[in-house]
Amino acid sequence: MNNSNRHHFEIRVSGAVALLSVWLTAVALAVFLLVPKQPAAHADASSPLSQMAEVLRIGLSRRLRGLIALALVSLAAALVLRGLWAGPWLMQVKGLSRVEAGNELGLFTLALIVGPLCIGIFDRKFGRRREMLAVTSFLAAFLLLLMAAGAPNFPVSELFGVAMMPPQYDLLLFVLIGFAVSAQPLLYGMTRQLIDAQNAGKALSAINLAFFLGAALMQSATGVVAALYGLPAVLLFMAAVLMLGTSMFLIYTSPAATVR
């Protein structure tokens, strides 16, 4: 990048930052002026340390154990695939350029944006949150298995008699995975159904903690798997972990388990 182009780029970035700052200031001012101030319905005067301990206690309770198990792997599968391994998979295994890989990941991202809207519409119309979470999570794991199986000398490639499945195959799977993993926000709704109002905030905090802790653990674990066994093994590992978390979710949220 020459000096002239760099200068224009810096001007654009500065303008975008300034515009974002103005927008955030306007939003903060609108919240301050328009949102009514209301006292907390269930004020908690305990120390932050004791509140943190209570969040962990609620999260590990039998009632939430299944939801925590799924939260640990569901967001992790989406974030780690989208942010860490999808690009190397498309460029190193499928031979795409950076731009071509970015175009596929752009559609994957679009599916992650549109997916929650579709899941929300389905949830309002039919309910069945437990079944929806289980089906979509198992589906996402199956799609990851199919993606891994499309690598060179893997079963799907050999089935179709090709060296490896084309990038369009991966694009379809990325979009379907994006829609499948979009059901994870339903965990928040299930949490509100299972926990009384006084502890709802702590229970939701436990779910949030599981979401991001799981992403961190998945990132570290898949790095080791990739170094030892390669990128197809990463997808297989993520699918296996997702199936394990979903199985635990079904076990702990079964009617027999919730009445104990």
N, C-alpha and C positions, 0 to 999 in steps of 0.2 A: 504494500500500500504506500503510494507516494505521499508527500507532505500535503498536497492539495486535497487529496481524497481523505487523508486522516483528519484534516481540519474540518471538512464538511461532515465527516462521521461524528466528530466530537461535538459539533454544533447540534446535530440531530439528537444525540444522546442527551446533551444538556437541556434541549427543548423538551424532550420526553420526560426527563426527571422533573423539570419545572412544572410541566402540566400535571404530572402525577401528584406533586406536592400541593398544588392548588386544589386539585380534586379531593385529596385526603383531608385537607383543611376544611373544605366546604362540607364534607360528610361529617366530620367531627363537630363542626358548628351546628349542623342540622340536628345531630343526635342530642347535643347539649340543650338546644332550644325546644325541640319537639317531643322528645321522649320524656314522659312524666316520671318524676322521681317517686319511687315507691319503696317502703321498707321491706326487707326480706321477710317472707312469710314464716320461715323457719331459721331464724338467726342462730349461728353457731359461734359461741364465745370461746371455744377451746383453742389451744395453741396450734400453729401450723404443723408442728411435728405430730401432734396427736391426730390432727385431721388427715395427714398423710398416712399414718398407720391405719386409720379407719378406712381410707380408700383401699389400701392393700387388703384389709380384712374382708371388706365387702366383695372385692374382686375375686378373692380366693374362696369365697363361700360357695357352697354346693349349688345354690340357686343361680349364680352367675358363672360357674366354672365352664360350662359349655360355651357360653357366649364369649368368654375370654379366650378359650381355645381357638375358636374360629377367628376372632379379632386378631390374634397373634399371626395368623397366616394369610388372611384375606387381603388386607391392604398391602402386606409385604409382597404378595405375588404380583400385584399391579405395579407398585412403585419400583420394585427391583427389576422386573422385566422391562418396564418402560424406560427407566432411568439408567440402567446399568448394562443389561445383557442384550436387549433387542438390537441395538446398533451394531455391536460386534458380531452378533449372529448374522445379520443381514450383510455386513461388509466382509467378514472373514470367512464365513461358511458359504453364503450365497453369492458372494462376489459383487455386490452392489457398490456403487460409488457413495460418497457421503451424502450427496444431494438426493440420490435415489432412495437411500435408506431413510433420509429425513422425510421424504414424501410419504413413505409407508407409515412411518411413525406419526406423521401428522394425522393420518386417518385413524390410526390407533388412538391417538389423543382425542380426536373428535368423538369416537365411540365412547371413551371414558367420560366425556362431557354430556353426551346425549343419553347414555345408558341410564343414569339415575333418574332422569325425567320419565323414561319409559317404565322403569321399575316402580316409581312412585305412582304412576297412573294405574298400573296393574294392582299395586297394593291397596289403593283406595277402592278399586272396583271389586276385588276378590278377597283381599286379606291373605291368610295362609302364609304368614311371614316365615315361620319355621321351615315349611316345605320349600318356599321360594329360595331361601338362603341355602338349604341343602342341595337342591337341584342345580342351582347356578354355580355353586362352588365345585360340585362334582363335575359339572360340565366344563368349567375352566380347567380343572385338572386333566380331564380327558383331552381337551384341545391342546394343552401343553405337551401331552404324550404324543399327539398326532404331529405337532410341530417337530419334536425331537426325532420322530420316526421318518421325517422327510429329509433328514441329513444324508450325505453320501454313504451308500452301503448299509443304510438302515431299512427296516421292513417296508415302509410305504414306498420308498424310492424303488426298492427291488420289486415290489408288487406291480408297479406301473412300468417297470423295465427301463428306468432312466437313471442317470448318474446321481441325480438328486432332484427333489421336487422344485419347481420353479418359484421365483419370488412371489408370484401371484397367489400361490398356495399359502405362503406365510401371511400375505396381506389379508386374505380371507380369515385366517385363524386369528390374527391380531385383532381384527374388528370384532369377531365373535367373542374373543376373550374380554375385550373392552366392555362389551355389553354384559357378559356373564359376571364379571367381578363388580359391576356397578350395584349389585344388590346389597353390598356390605353395610350401607347406611341403615338398613332395616334392623341391624343390631341395636341401634339406639332406640328404635320403637319397641323392640322386645324388652330392652332393659327397663324402660318406663312402665311396661306392663307387669314386670316381675318384682319391682322394687317400690316400696312406699314413697310418698312424695317427700318426706323428710330426708331420706337418704338417696334420692334420685340424682342429685348433683354429684355426690361421691361415687355412685355407681357409674354414671356417665364418664366421670374422670378416670375410673378404672378401665373402662372400655377404650378411651383415648390413649391411655398409657400402654395398653396392650397393642393397639394399632401400631404405634411408632416404635415400641420396643421390639415387636415382631419384625418390622422392616429393618431395624438395625441388625438383629440377629440373622435374618435371612441374607442380608448383604454380606456379612462376614462369612457365613457358612458357604454361600455359593462361590465366594472368592476362592476358598480352599478347594471346593469341588472342581472349579474350572481349572485351577492350577494342576490338580492331580489327574483329572479324567477328561477335560475338554468341555466345550460348550454344549453338546447334546446332553451330557450328563447333568449339566446345570438345570436344563429344562425338566429332565426326568426327576431330579431331586426336588424341584419346586412342586411338581405334580404330586409326588409322594407325600410331601409335607402338607400340601393343601388337602389331600384325601384324608390324611391322619387327623388334621384339625377338624375337618367336617364330620368325620366319624365320631370324634369326641363330643362335638356339638350335638349330634343326634342322640348320643347316649345320655348326656346330662340334661337334655331338654325334653326327653321322652316323658309322657304323662306319668309313668311309674316313678321316674326319678324326681320329678318336681313336687310330688306330694310327700316326699320323705322329709 
